[in-house]
């Protein structure tokens, strides 16, 4: 959801346009869903002129402009995958008249209380795709409210939502094609720093008929338009009002940003919520599911024509593992808008002997599973005393298979089973055959059940009739001694008849025998309706090239880049939050207290006491540094105006002609236990997702996966 977290990039800003060329704009025609129309509704009251960032002497308006420019920059998720519009609002000085302006509005652009600076479409009703630059340019050209004055602009929030509703109605009328199921979604994102006022800005939180929650409720209940709210500056009354507006607008509660440091994160969380509520359900079902079926016969552990066991890195098994998970493999294939693994869900399965059957689903379809594949296929993952001391030491070896989600390290969230071919006998490994049909029958049954489960309302990864599936079969020899042609043909043709193509790769010397060549050609034809041919490869590099060619043939949706696996691989349950860039915790309540210094990765927890002591000492020194003191000053100035910078309250600045002052407090993310002083306090507020409709998806798992697009690359589990 991508620098803006999924979407925003939290602690480490994304490259500026000068540093990196923005990705191409994906045409909506290539998308599996219509891009949602998002209205950014920004408070233009004079309270936004209060100094908020005391260290840098930046006002709330300046902080807001900078954050929103970054959030909508070219190449950002919001710019690439939504249509953006921008509205500012203040008050209407003459409610009974039309076309009135505010005398102190320097730009004279606020008319009847609002100004729409950027629209979704042009005068010819043509949508303006990837228009994030227009948002940034418009914000840069706008003067501060009332030229920076302390008083003069109110906060008529209800009027802004009414104007948004009118704009939505007009846009729908101009685009009747948008109403076809599924209809184009509309979303409001409201950013405000004070309690709402009446129409003319002279009354705070009154009259009751000007409560913006009334309009937010009408938009959501009658038009399916949710309103996400970000409340700035920590005013308790304003936060309460913002919560009421958000709840009425279907998003449970406002996301509170009590300090400038937390505003970026609040904006990121709202963008993620938008993704989860609107894009996630539409995108997840259309993502390709790719199942890799790997031959786990004992010959995969041998070299020299199968005459002897192979050393580390030279066996077909090791080379297949490296080709699948190494740099330049299918996970890395650049599709222009992201890598293939960013737009697909991969699964892993193996087959071996038939008595007992060794076919196994090692990892169900899931996002960002490169590390899982690497660990699951690593001989060391299945090697444990007393039956195994050296996984490359030759037979006999007794393997001990593990579940990577039950052991730490790696402590995966996604269930991941290790596996190895049997290595019995002497000289060369033996014991596992090539019962190819059993592997094919397994992945066919697994796909059918997975697809059915994905249609449940609470499915982790929703599926639908058009969900694409692809198989990649990698084998090193003939199956004749373990499977019949009829068995293999039946499984492959049945899957193809259900829309699943199976690509076939013959790997190594054993795949070059006359019998193997015949079988490979037959399997490729059966798995593709007679159209496909097998890939014949002898080296790791050739295998990697073949896998890349197969991956390049997979159709994908360029508008559904929900992950960035290069930044956030499948994390372990104890992954550390890095100071340079935060990671979101994987498990547990998304609204719970998260502490950046609480726990490290499993590898770090296994470190020596001495190292741990040094790290704790370093952490203690950090927490008492001048940087924390600076943050304390900022928080203090915000809460009590002790710095002298914020002598006027939100209410005083927003209410035209009055000077009453409201009390400020912590609230928001601070209430959730987040340390606002931390240099990288990635945290969740008490905000919620969109209020669910009947039959809607329970997107908790999607929410977690989407949130991983943040921060520095974590340590990967040791291979």
C-alpha positions as CSV (number, residue, x, y, z in Angstrom):
1,X,0.0,0.0,0.0
2,X,4.2,1.8,-2.0
3,X,8.0,6.0,0.2
4,X,4.5,6.0,1.9
5,X,4.6,2.8,4.0
6,X,2.7,0.1,1.8
7,X,2.3,3.2,0.5
8,X,4.3,5.9,2.1
9,X,7.6,4.6,3.4
10,X,7.9,5.6,7.0
11,X,11.2,6.3,8.4
12,X,13.2,6.3,5.2
13,X,11.9,8.6,2.6
14,X,11.6,7.3,-1.0
15,X,13.9,8.7,-3.7
16,X,12.9,12.1,-5.0
17,X,12.0,12.4,-8.7
18,X,15.5,13.9,-9.2
19,X,17.1,10.7,-7.7
20,X,15.0,8.1,-9.5
21,X,12.7,8.1,-12.5
22,X,9.1,7.4,-11.5
23,X,7.7,4.1,-12.7
24,X,5.4,4.2,-15.7
25,X,1.8,4.9,-15.1
26,X,-0.2,1.7,-15.3
27,X,-3.3,2.2,-17.6
28,X,-6.5,1.4,-15.9
29,X,-7.4,-0.9,-18.8
30,X,-4.6,-3.3,-17.6
31,X,-6.0,-3.3,-14.1
32,X,-8.4,-5.9,-12.7
33,X,-10.3,-3.2,-10.8
34,X,-11.2,0.5,-11.3
35,X,-8.9,2.9,-9.6
36,X,-10.7,4.5,-6.7
37,X,-11.3,8.3,-6.7
38,X,-9.7,9.8,-3.5
39,X,-10.6,13.3,-2.3
40,X,-7.9,14.8,-0.1
41,X,-9.8,17.3,2.1
42,X,-7.4,19.7,3.9
43,X,-8.1,22.1,6.8
44,X,-7.3,25.6,5.7
45,X,-8.2,27.3,8.9
46,X,-5.8,29.9,10.5
47,X,-5.0,27.5,13.3
48,X,-2.9,25.7,10.7
49,X,-0.5,28.6,11.0
50,X,0.5,27.6,14.5
51,X,4.1,26.5,14.9
52,X,4.0,22.8,15.2
53,X,7.6,21.7,14.6
54,X,9.4,23.9,17.1
55,X,12.9,22.6,16.1
56,X,12.5,23.6,12.5
57,X,10.0,26.4,13.1
58,X,7.4,24.8,10.8
59,X,3.7,25.4,11.0
60,X,1.0,22.8,10.9
61,X,0.3,24.0,7.4
62,X,3.9,23.6,6.3
63,X,4.2,20.2,7.9
64,X,1.0,19.1,6.2
65,X,2.0,20.3,2.8
66,X,5.4,18.6,3.0
67,X,3.9,15.3,4.1
68,X,1.1,15.3,1.5
69,X,3.5,16.2,-1.2
70,X,5.6,13.1,-0.3
71,X,2.6,10.9,0.0
72,X,1.4,11.8,-3.5
73,X,4.7,12.1,-5.2
74,X,5.1,10.6,-8.7
75,X,5.6,6.9,-8.3
76,X,3.9,6.7,-4.9
77,X,1.1,4.2,-4.5
78,X,-1.6,6.9,-4.2
79,X,-0.4,8.6,-7.4
80,X,0.0,5.3,-9.3
81,X,-3.1,3.5,-8.2
82,X,-5.8,6.1,-7.4
83,X,-7.3,9.2,-9.0
84,X,-6.5,12.1,-6.7
85,X,-8.4,15.3,-6.0
86,X,-7.5,18.1,-3.6
87,X,-9.9,20.3,-1.6
88,X,-9.2,23.0,1.0
89,X,-11.8,24.3,3.3
90,X,-12.3,27.2,5.7
91,X,-15.7,28.9,6.3
92,X,-18.4,30.8,4.4
93,X,-18.6,34.5,5.5
94,X,-22.0,35.0,4.0
95,X,-24.0,31.7,4.1
96,X,-27.0,33.2,2.4
97,X,-25.2,34.4,-0.6
98,X,-23.4,32.6,-3.4
99,X,-19.9,33.2,-4.6
100,X,-18.6,34.8,-1.4
101,X,-14.9,34.9,-0.5
102,X,-13.0,35.5,2.8
103,X,-11.6,39.0,3.0
104,X,-8.3,37.8,4.5
105,X,-7.8,34.9,2.1
106,X,-4.6,36.1,0.3
107,X,-5.1,34.0,-2.8
108,X,-8.9,34.6,-2.9
109,X,-9.5,31.0,-3.9
110,X,-11.9,29.9,-1.1
111,X,-15.4,30.4,-2.4
112,X,-18.4,29.7,-0.3
113,X,-16.1,27.9,2.2
114,X,-14.1,25.7,-0.1
115,X,-11.7,25.4,-3.0
116,X,-11.1,22.4,-5.2
117,X,-7.5,22.8,-6.4
118,X,-7.2,19.5,-8.3
119,X,-10.0,17.5,-9.8
120,X,-10.2,13.8,-10.7
121,X,-10.9,14.6,-14.4
122,X,-10.6,17.3,-17.0
123,X,-13.2,19.4,-18.7
124,X,-13.9,16.6,-21.2
125,X,-14.6,14.2,-18.3
126,X,-11.3,12.3,-19.0
127,X,-9.7,11.0,-15.8
128,X,-6.3,12.3,-15.0
129,X,-4.2,9.2,-14.1
130,X,-1.1,9.3,-11.9
131,X,-1.7,12.9,-11.0
132,X,0.2,13.0,-7.8
133,X,2.5,15.7,-9.2
134,X,-0.5,18.0,-9.7
135,X,-1.3,17.6,-6.0
136,X,2.2,18.6,-5.0
137,X,2.3,21.5,-7.4
138,X,-1.0,22.8,-6.2
139,X,0.0,22.7,-2.6
140,X,3.3,24.4,-3.3
141,X,1.5,27.3,-5.0
142,X,-1.0,27.9,-2.2
143,X,-0.3,30.6,0.4
144,X,-0.6,29.8,4.1
145,X,-4.1,30.4,5.4
146,X,-4.9,34.1,5.5
147,X,-1.2,34.7,4.6
148,X,-0.1,33.3,8.0
149,X,-2.4,35.3,10.2
150,X,-3.5,33.9,13.6
151,X,-7.2,34.6,13.0
152,X,-9.5,34.8,10.0
153,X,-10.4,31.3,8.7
154,X,-12.8,29.0,10.4
155,X,-13.3,25.3,10.1
156,X,-16.6,24.6,8.5
157,X,-16.0,20.8,8.1
158,X,-19.6,19.9,7.2
159,X,-19.5,22.2,4.3
160,X,-16.4,20.5,3.0
161,X,-18.0,17.1,3.2
162,X,-21.1,18.4,1.5
163,X,-19.0,19.8,-1.3
164,X,-17.2,16.5,-1.6
165,X,-20.5,14.8,-1.9
166,X,-21.6,17.1,-4.7
167,X,-18.3,16.6,-6.5
168,X,-18.8,12.8,-6.3
169,X,-22.3,13.0,-7.6
170,X,-21.2,15.2,-10.5
171,X,-18.3,12.8,-11.4
172,X,-20.6,9.8,-11.3
173,X,-23.0,11.6,-13.7
174,X,-20.1,12.3,-16.0
175,X,-18.9,8.7,-15.9
176,X,-21.9,6.4,-16.1
177,X,-19.5,3.5,-17.0
178,X,-18.2,3.7,-13.5
179,X,-21.5,2.4,-12.1
180,X,-21.0,-1.0,-13.7
181,X,-20.3,-3.7,-11.1
182,X,-17.9,-3.5,-9.5
183,X,-18.6,0.3,-9.3
184,X,-15.7,2.7,-8.9
185,X,-15.0,3.4,-5.2
186,X,-14.9,6.9,-3.8
187,X,-13.0,7.8,-0.6
188,X,-12.6,11.0,1.5
189,X,-9.4,11.6,3.5
190,X,-10.0,14.5,5.9
191,X,-7.0,16.2,7.5
192,X,-8.0,18.7,10.3
193,X,-6.3,20.3,13.3
194,X,-9.2,21.8,15.2
195,X,-12.8,21.4,16.3
196,X,-15.3,22.1,13.6
197,X,-17.2,25.4,13.5
198,X,-20.5,26.6,12.1
199,X,-20.9,27.9,8.6
200,X,-19.6,31.4,9.2
201,X,-16.7,30.3,11.5
202,X,-17.9,32.2,14.5
203,X,-19.1,29.3,16.6
204,X,-17.2,26.3,17.8
205,X,-18.8,22.8,17.8
206,X,-22.2,24.5,17.2
207,X,-24.9,24.7,16.0
208,X,-25.7,21.0,16.1
209,X,-27.0,20.9,12.6
210,X,-23.5,21.7,11.3
211,X,-21.9,18.6,12.9
212,X,-19.8,17.1,10.0
213,X,-20.7,13.6,11.3
214,X,-24.1,14.1,9.8
215,X,-22.8,14.4,6.3
216,X,-20.1,11.8,6.8
217,X,-22.9,9.4,7.8
218,X,-25.0,10.3,4.9
219,X,-22.1,9.7,2.5
220,X,-21.3,6.4,3.9
221,X,-24.7,5.0,4.6
222,X,-26.4,6.1,1.4
223,X,-23.5,6.3,-1.1
224,X,-20.8,3.9,0.2
225,X,-18.3,6.7,0.5
226,X,-16.1,6.2,3.6
227,X,-14.4,9.2,5.3
228,X,-11.0,8.6,6.9
229,X,-10.0,11.3,9.3
230,X,-6.5,12.4,10.6
231,X,-6.7,14.7,13.6
232,X,-3.6,16.9,14.1
233,X,-2.1,18.5,17.2
234,X,-3.7,16.6,20.1
235,X,-6.6,18.8,21.1
236,X,-8.9,16.5,23.1
237,X,-12.1,18.2,22.0
238,X,-11.0,18.2,18.4
239,X,-10.0,14.5,18.6
240,X,-13.3,13.6,20.0
241,X,-15.1,15.4,17.2
242,X,-12.8,13.8,14.7
243,X,-13.6,10.4,16.1
244,X,-17.3,11.0,15.8
245,X,-16.9,12.1,12.2
246,X,-14.7,9.0,11.3
247,X,-17.2,6.7,13.0
248,X,-20.1,8.2,11.2
249,X,-18.0,7.9,8.0
250,X,-17.5,4.2,8.4
251,X,-13.9,4.2,9.6
252,X,-14.5,3.6,13.3
253,X,-12.2,6.4,14.7
254,X,-9.9,9.1,13.6
255,X,-6.1,8.5,13.3
256,X,-4.5,10.9,15.8
257,X,-1.3,12.6,15.0
258,X,-0.3,14.5,18.1
259,X,3.1,15.6,16.8
260,X,4.7,16.2,13.4
261,X,6.7,13.0,13.7
262,X,3.5,11.0,14.0
263,X,1.7,12.8,11.2
264,X,3.6,10.9,8.5
265,X,2.8,7.7,10.2
266,X,-0.9,8.6,10.6
267,X,-1.1,9.4,6.9
268,X,0.6,6.1,6.1
269,X,-1.9,4.2,8.2
270,X,-4.9,5.9,6.6
271,X,-3.4,5.1,3.2
272,X,-3.0,1.4,4.3
273,X,-6.6,1.4,5.5
274,X,-7.7,2.7,2.2
275,X,-5.8,-0.1,0.5
276,X,-7.1,-2.8,2.7
277,X,-10.7,-1.6,2.5
278,X,-10.9,-0.9,-1.3
279,X,-7.9,-2.2,-3.2
280,X,-7.1,-5.3,-1.2
281,X,-10.3,-7.3,-1.9
282,X,-10.2,-6.4,-5.6
283,X,-6.5,-7.1,-6.0
284,X,-5.8,-10.2,-4.0
285,X,-8.2,-12.4,-5.9
286,X,-6.6,-11.4,-9.2
287,X,-3.0,-12.1,-8.2
288,X,-1.4,-15.1,-9.9
289,X,-0.9,-18.2,-7.8
290,X,2.4,-20.0,-8.8
291,X,3.0,-23.5,-7.4
292,X,6.6,-24.8,-7.8
293,X,6.6,-28.6,-7.8
294,X,10.1,-29.9,-7.2
295,X,11.4,-33.4,-7.8
296,X,12.6,-34.8,-4.5
297,X,14.0,-38.1,-5.7
298,X,17.4,-39.1,-4.2
299,X,19.1,-38.5,-7.6
300,X,18.8,-34.8,-6.8
301,X,21.5,-35.3,-4.2
302,X,23.9,-37.1,-6.4
303,X,26.5,-36.1,-9.1
304,X,28.7,-37.8,-11.7
305,X,25.7,-39.3,-13.4
306,X,24.2,-40.4,-10.1
307,X,27.3,-42.4,-9.1
308,X,28.1,-40.6,-5.9
309,X,26.6,-38.1,-3.4
310,X,27.4,-34.5,-4.2
311,X,29.3,-31.9,-2.1
312,X,27.6,-28.6,-1.0
313,X,26.5,-26.4,-3.8
314,X,27.0,-29.0,-6.6
315,X,24.0,-31.2,-6.2
316,X,20.9,-30.6,-8.4
317,X,19.0,-30.0,-5.2
318,X,21.3,-27.2,-4.1
319,X,21.4,-25.7,-7.5
320,X,17.6,-25.8,-7.9
321,X,17.3,-24.1,-4.5
322,X,19.8,-21.4,-5.5
323,X,18.1,-20.9,-8.9
324,X,14.7,-20.4,-7.2
325,X,15.8,-18.1,-4.4
326,X,19.0,-16.5,-5.6
327,X,19.4,-13.0,-7.0
328,X,18.1,-12.9,-10.6
329,X,15.6,-15.8,-10.1
330,X,11.9,-15.7,-10.6
331,X,11.2,-13.8,-7.4
332,X,13.3,-11.0,-8.8
333,X,11.8,-10.7,-12.2
334,X,11.3,-7.0,-12.8
335,X,7.8,-6.3,-14.3
336,X,8.2,-2.5,-14.5
337,X,6.0,-1.7,-11.5
338,X,7.6,-4.3,-9.2
339,X,9.1,-7.7,-9.0
340,X,7.0,-10.8,-9.8
341,X,6.9,-11.8,-6.1
342,X,5.3,-8.3,-5.4
343,X,2.4,-9.2,-7.6
344,X,2.1,-12.9,-7.2
345,X,1.6,-15.6,-4.5
346,X,4.1,-18.5,-4.6
347,X,3.7,-22.0,-3.2
348,X,6.2,-24.9,-2.9
349,X,5.6,-28.6,-3.1
350,X,7.7,-31.7,-3.6
351,X,7.3,-35.3,-4.7
352,X,9.4,-38.4,-4.2
353,X,8.8,-42.1,-3.4
354,X,5.4,-43.7,-3.5
355,X,5.9,-46.2,-0.6
356,X,5.5,-44.3,1.7
357,X,4.3,-41.4,-0.4
358,X,6.7,-38.4,0.0
359,X,4.6,-35.8,-1.8
360,X,4.2,-32.7,0.4
361,X,3.0,-29.1,0.3
362,X,6.0,-27.3,1.9
363,X,4.5,-23.8,1.7
364,X,0.9,-22.8,0.7
365,X,0.5,-19.9,-1.8
366,X,1.6,-16.7,-0.1
367,X,3.4,-13.4,-0.6
368,X,7.1,-12.8,-0.2
369,X,8.1,-16.4,0.4
370,X,11.7,-16.3,-1.0
371,X,13.1,-16.8,2.5
372,X,10.7,-19.6,3.2
373,X,11.7,-21.4,0.0
374,X,15.4,-20.9,0.9
375,X,15.0,-22.3,4.4
376,X,12.7,-25.1,3.5
377,X,15.0,-26.5,0.8
378,X,18.2,-25.9,2.8
379,X,19.7,-29.3,3.8
380,X,20.8,-27.8,7.1
381,X,17.1,-27.1,8.0
382,X,16.5,-30.8,8.1
383,X,19.7,-31.9,9.7
384,X,19.8,-32.7,13.4
385,X,21.9,-35.0,15.6
386,X,22.1,-37.8,16.1
387,X,21.0,-38.9,12.6
388,X,22.6,-36.1,10.8
389,X,25.8,-34.2,11.5
390,X,26.8,-33.1,8.0
391,X,24.0,-32.7,5.4
392,X,26.6,-33.0,2.6
393,X,28.5,-35.8,4.2
394,X,27.0,-38.6,2.2
395,X,24.8,-41.6,3.1
396,X,23.4,-42.7,5.4
397,X,21.7,-39.5,6.5
398,X,18.5,-39.4,8.6
399,X,16.6,-36.2,8.1
400,X,14.5,-34.4,10.7
401,X,11.9,-32.3,9.0
402,X,10.8,-29.0,10.7
403,X,8.0,-26.5,10.5
404,X,9.6,-23.1,10.2
405,X,6.6,-21.4,11.8
406,X,7.1,-23.5,14.9
407,X,10.8,-23.2,15.4
408,X,13.0,-20.1,16.0
409,X,14.9,-19.3,14.0
410,X,13.4,-18.8,11.5
411,X,10.0,-18.3,13.3
412,X,8.1,-17.7,10.1
413,X,4.5,-16.5,10.2
414,X,3.6,-18.6,7.1
415,X,3.6,-22.3,7.8
416,X,6.7,-23.7,6.0
417,X,7.8,-27.3,6.1
418,X,11.4,-28.4,5.4
419,X,12.1,-31.5,3.2
420,X,14.9,-33.5,1.7
421,X,15.2,-36.6,-0.5
422,X,16.2,-39.7,1.3
423,X,19.9,-40.4,1.5
424,X,20.2,-44.0,2.3
425,X,22.7,-46.7,1.2
426,X,26.3,-46.0,0.5
427,X,28.3,-44.1,-2.1
428,X,25.3,-42.4,-3.7
429,X,22.1,-41.3,-2.0
430,X,19.1,-43.6,-2.6
431,X,15.6,-44.3,-1.2
432,X,13.4,-41.7,-2.9
433,X,11.9,-42.3,-6.3
434,X,10.1,-40.1,-8.8
435,X,6.3,-40.7,-8.3
436,X,5.5,-37.7,-10.4
437,X,1.8,-38.4,-10.6
438,X,1.5,-38.2,-6.8
439,X,3.0,-34.7,-6.8
440,X,0.7,-33.6,-9.5
441,X,-2.4,-35.1,-7.9
442,X,-1.4,-33.4,-4.6
443,X,-1.0,-29.9,-6.0
444,X,-4.3,-30.3,-8.0
445,X,-6.2,-31.3,-4.9
446,X,-4.5,-28.5,-2.9
447,X,-5.4,-25.9,-5.5
448,X,-9.0,-27.0,-5.6
449,X,-9.4,-26.8,-1.8
450,X,-7.4,-23.5,-1.6
451,X,-9.6,-22.0,-4.3
452,X,-12.7,-23.1,-2.5
453,X,-11.5,-21.8,0.9
454,X,-10.6,-18.5,-0.7
455,X,-14.3,-17.8,-1.5
456,X,-15.2,-17.8,2.2
457,X,-16.1,-14.3,3.6
458,X,-13.2,-14.4,6.0
459,X,-10.6,-15.8,3.6
460,X,-7.0,-14.6,4.2
461,X,-6.5,-14.4,0.5
462,X,-9.7,-14.2,-1.5
463,X,-10.1,-16.1,-4.7
464,X,-12.7,-15.8,-7.5
465,X,-13.6,-17.4,-10.8
466,X,-10.8,-15.5,-12.6
467,X,-8.0,-16.2,-10.1
468,X,-5.1,-17.4,-12.2
469,X,-3.0,-20.4,-11.3
470,X,0.3,-21.6,-12.8
471,X,2.5,-24.7,-12.0
472,X,6.2,-25.0,-12.6
473,X,7.4,-28.7,-12.5
474,X,11.2,-29.2,-12.1
475,X,12.4,-32.7,-12.5
476,X,15.8,-34.4,-13.1
477,X,14.8,-37.6,-14.8
478,X,12.2,-40.1,-16.0
479,X,9.2,-41.2,-13.9
480,X,8.7,-44.5,-15.7
481,X,9.5,-46.8,-12.7
482,X,7.1,-45.0,-10.4
483,X,4.3,-43.4,-12.5
484,X,2.4,-44.5,-15.6
485,X,1.8,-42.2,-18.6
486,X,-1.9,-42.4,-17.9
487,X,-1.5,-41.3,-14.3
488,X,0.6,-38.3,-15.2
489,X,-1.5,-37.4,-18.3
490,X,-4.7,-37.5,-16.3
491,X,-3.4,-35.2,-13.6
492,X,-1.9,-32.6,-16.0
493,X,-4.9,-32.5,-18.4
494,X,-7.4,-32.2,-15.6
495,X,-5.6,-29.2,-14.3
496,X,-5.3,-27.6,-17.7
497,X,-9.0,-28.1,-18.3
498,X,-9.5,-26.1,-15.1
499,X,-7.4,-23.3,-16.5
500,X,-4.1,-24.2,-14.9
501,X,-1.0,-24.4,-17.2
502,X,1.9,-26.5,-16.0
503,X,5.4,-25.5,-17.3
504,X,7.9,-28.4,-17.4
505,X,11.6,-28.1,-16.8
506,X,14.1,-31.0,-17.2
507,X,17.2,-30.4,-15.1
508,X,20.5,-32.2,-15.3
509,X,22.0,-35.2,-16.9
510,X,19.2,-37.5,-15.9
511,X,16.7,-35.4,-17.9
512,X,18.7,-35.9,-21.1
513,X,18.1,-39.7,-21.4
514,X,15.9,-40.8,-24.3
515,X,13.1,-42.0,-21.9
516,X,13.2,-38.7,-20.0
517,X,13.1,-36.6,-23.1
518,X,10.0,-38.4,-24.3
519,X,8.3,-38.0,-21.0
520,X,9.2,-34.3,-20.6
521,X,7.8,-33.5,-24.0
522,X,4.6,-35.4,-23.2
523,X,4.2,-33.7,-19.8
524,X,4.7,-30.2,-21.4
525,X,2.0,-31.0,-24.0
526,X,-0.4,-32.4,-21.5
527,X,0.0,-29.5,-19.2
528,X,-0.6,-26.9,-21.8
529,X,-3.3,-28.2,-24.1
530,X,-0.7,-29.4,-26.6
531,X,0.9,-25.9,-27.0
532,X,3.9,-26.1,-24.7
533,X,7.4,-27.5,-24.9
534,X,9.7,-28.5,-22.1
535,X,12.7,-26.5,-21.0
536,X,16.0,-28.5,-21.0
537,X,18.7,-27.1,-18.7
538,X,21.9,-28.5,-17.3
539,X,23.3,-25.8,-15.0
540,X,22.0,-23.6,-12.3
541,X,22.3,-20.5,-14.5
542,X,20.3,-22.2,-17.3
543,X,17.7,-23.3,-14.8
544,X,17.5,-19.7,-13.5
545,X,17.1,-18.4,-17.0
546,X,14.3,-20.9,-17.8
547,X,12.5,-20.0,-14.6
548,X,12.7,-16.3,-15.5
549,X,11.3,-17.0,-19.0
550,X,8.4,-18.9,-17.4
551,X,7.8,-16.1,-14.9
552,X,7.8,-13.5,-17.7
553,X,4.9,-15.3,-19.4
554,X,2.7,-15.0,-16.3
555,X,0.0,-12.4,-16.7
556,X,-0.2,-9.9,-13.8
557,X,-2.1,-6.9,-12.7
558,X,0.1,-3.7,-12.7
559,X,-2.4,-1.9,-10.4
560,X,-2.0,-4.4,-7.6
561,X,1.5,-4.0,-6.2
562,X,0.5,-4.7,-2.6
563,X,3.9,-5.7,-1.4
564,X,7.6,-4.8,-1.7
565,X,9.3,-8.0,-0.9
566,X,12.8,-6.5,-1.5
567,X,12.3,-4.3,1.5
568,X,10.2,-6.6,3.7
569,X,10.7,-10.3,3.1
570,X,8.5,-12.7,5.1
571,X,9.6,-11.8,8.6
572,X,10.1,-14.0,11.6
573,X,7.9,-13.5,14.6
574,X,10.6,-11.7,16.5
575,X,12.0,-9.4,13.8
576,X,13.7,-6.3,15.1
577,X,12.5,-2.8,14.5
578,X,15.5,-1.1,13.0
579,X,16.3,2.5,14.0
580,X,17.0,3.4,10.4
581,X,13.6,2.2,9.2
582,X,10.8,0.5,11.1
583,X,9.2,-2.8,10.5
584,X,5.6,-3.4,11.4
585,X,5.1,-6.3,13.9
586,X,3.6,-9.3,12.1
587,X,1.4,-10.9,14.7
588,X,-1.0,-9.7,17.4
589,X,-3.4,-6.9,17.7
590,X,-2.7,-4.1,15.2
591,X,-3.9,-1.6,17.8
592,X,-1.7,-2.9,20.6
593,X,1.2,-1.2,22.2
594,X,4.4,-1.5,20.1
595,X,7.8,-0.6,21.5
596,X,10.7,-0.1,19.1
597,X,13.2,-1.4,21.7
598,X,11.3,-4.3,23.1
599,X,12.6,-7.4,21.3
600,X,15.1,-8.4,18.6
601,X,15.2,-11.1,16.0
602,X,15.6,-14.7,16.9
603,X,19.2,-14.5,15.8
604,X,19.8,-11.5,18.1
605,X,18.1,-13.2,21.0
606,X,20.6,-16.1,20.6
607,X,23.5,-13.7,20.7
608,X,25.9,-13.6,23.7
609,X,25.1,-12.0,27.0
610,X,28.0,-9.6,26.4
611,X,26.6,-8.5,23.1
612,X,23.1,-8.1,24.6
613,X,24.5,-6.0,27.4
614,X,26.3,-3.8,24.9
615,X,23.2,-3.3,22.9
616,X,21.1,-2.4,26.0
617,X,23.8,0.0,27.1
618,X,23.7,1.6,23.6
619,X,20.0,1.8,23.7
620,X,20.0,3.4,27.1
621,X,22.5,6.0,25.9
622,X,20.2,6.8,22.9
623,X,17.2,7.2,25.2
624,X,19.0,9.9,27.2
625,X,20.4,11.7,24.2
626,X,19.7,15.3,23.2
627,X,17.6,14.0,20.4
628,X,15.0,12.8,23.0
629,X,15.2,16.0,24.7
630,X,14.4,17.8,21.5
631,X,11.3,15.6,21.1
632,X,10.3,16.3,24.6
633,X,10.4,20.0,24.0
634,X,8.3,19.5,20.9
635,X,5.7,17.5,22.8
636,X,5.8,20.0,25.7
637,X,5.2,22.9,23.4
638,X,2.4,21.1,21.8
639,X,0.6,20.1,25.0
640,X,1.1,23.2,27.1
641,X,2.4,25.9,24.8
642,X,5.4,26.2,27.1
643,X,7.6,27.2,24.2
644,X,5.6,30.3,23.5
645,X,5.2,29.2,19.9
646,X,1.6,28.0,20.2
647,X,0.0,30.6,22.4
648,X,-3.3,30.4,20.5
649,X,-5.5,27.3,20.7
650,X,-7.1,25.5,17.8
651,X,-10.5,26.8,18.7
652,X,-9.3,30.4,19.1
653,X,-7.7,30.4,15.7
654,X,-10.6,28.7,13.9
655,X,-13.4,30.7,15.5
656,X,-13.6,34.0,13.7
657,X,-13.6,36.9,16.1
658,X,-13.2,35.0,19.4
659,X,-10.1,34.3,21.5
660,X,-11.1,31.5,23.8
661,X,-8.5,28.8,24.3
662,X,-8.9,25.1,24.4
663,X,-6.8,22.7,26.4
664,X,-4.6,20.2,24.5
665,X,-3.5,16.8,25.5
666,X,-1.8,13.6,24.4
667,X,-4.4,11.2,23.0
668,X,-4.2,9.3,19.7
669,X,-1.0,7.3,19.2
670,X,0.3,8.2,22.6
671,X,-2.8,6.6,24.1
672,X,-1.9,3.4,22.3
673,X,1.4,3.3,24.2
674,X,3.5,4.6,21.4
675,X,6.7,6.4,22.4
676,X,6.5,9.6,20.4
677,X,10.1,10.4,21.4
678,X,11.5,7.4,19.6
679,X,13.5,8.3,16.5
680,X,11.4,5.8,14.6
681,X,8.2,5.2,16.4
682,X,6.2,3.1,14.0
683,X,3.0,2.4,15.7
684,X,-0.7,1.9,15.4
685,X,-3.3,4.3,16.7
686,X,-6.6,3.2,17.9
687,X,-8.0,3.7,14.5
688,X,-10.0,1.0,12.8
689,X,-10.7,-0.1,9.3
690,X,-13.8,0.7,7.3
691,X,-17.0,-0.5,9.0
692,X,-17.7,-3.9,7.3
693,X,-20.6,-4.4,5.1
694,X,-22.6,-7.6,5.1
695,X,-20.6,-10.3,3.3
696,X,-17.5,-8.2,3.2
697,X,-14.0,-9.7,3.5
698,X,-12.2,-10.0,6.8
699,X,-8.9,-8.5,5.7
700,X,-6.9,-9.0,8.8
701,X,-4.3,-11.1,7.1
702,X,-4.2,-8.8,4.0
703,X,-3.8,-5.9,6.4
704,X,-0.7,-7.5,7.9
705,X,0.9,-8.4,4.6
706,X,0.2,-5.0,3.2
707,X,1.8,-3.2,6.1
708,X,5.1,-4.9,5.5
709,X,6.0,-2.3,2.9
710,X,8.0,-0.3,5.3
711,X,11.5,0.4,6.6
712,X,14.9,-1.2,6.2
713,X,15.5,-4.7,5.0
714,X,15.4,-7.1,7.9
715,X,17.9,-9.9,8.4
716,X,16.9,-13.0,6.6
717,X,17.0,-16.4,8.3
718,X,20.3,-18.1,7.9
719,X,20.2,-20.5,4.9
